[in-house]
């Protein structure tokens, strides 16, 4: 289900090698981590 949502949000990407796949996964996890850290910092500032 998560893959379907990501496939819907992101444009279709042709991944040729496992290195590209790991690079995309790493970029996605970094983006999620940045969003989580930003939201936590935002809520702490509000409190």
C-alpha positions in Angstrom: 0.0 0.0 0.0 2.8 2.4 0.8 4.5 1.6 -2.5 1.2 2.4 -4.3 1.0 5.7 -2.5 4.6 6.6 -3.3 4.1 5.5 -6.9 1.1 7.8 -7.1 2.9 10.8 -5.5 6.2 10.4 -7.4 6.5 10.5 -11.1 7.5 7.1 -12.6 11.2 6.5 -12.4 13.1 3.8 -14.3 15.6 2.2 -12.0 18.2 0.3 -13.9 20.6 -0.9 -11.1 20.4 -1.7 -7.4 22.7 1.3 -6.8 20.1 3.6 -8.2 17.4 1.9 -6.1 19.4 2.2 -2.9 20.2 5.8 -3.7 16.5 6.6 -4.2 15.7 4.8 -0.9 18.4 6.7 0.9 17.1 10.0 -0.4 13.5 9.1 0.6 14.5 8.1 4.1 16.6 11.3 4.5 13.6 13.4 3.3 11.3 11.6 5.8 13.8 12.1 8.6 14.1 15.8 7.8 10.3 16.2 7.8 10.0 14.4 11.1 12.8 16.4 12.7 11.2 19.7 11.4 7.8 18.8 12.7 9.1 17.8 16.1 11.1 21.1 16.4 8.0 23.0 15.2 5.8 21.5 17.9 8.5 22.1 20.6 8.6 25.7 19.6 4.8 26.0 19.8 4.9 24.6 23.4 
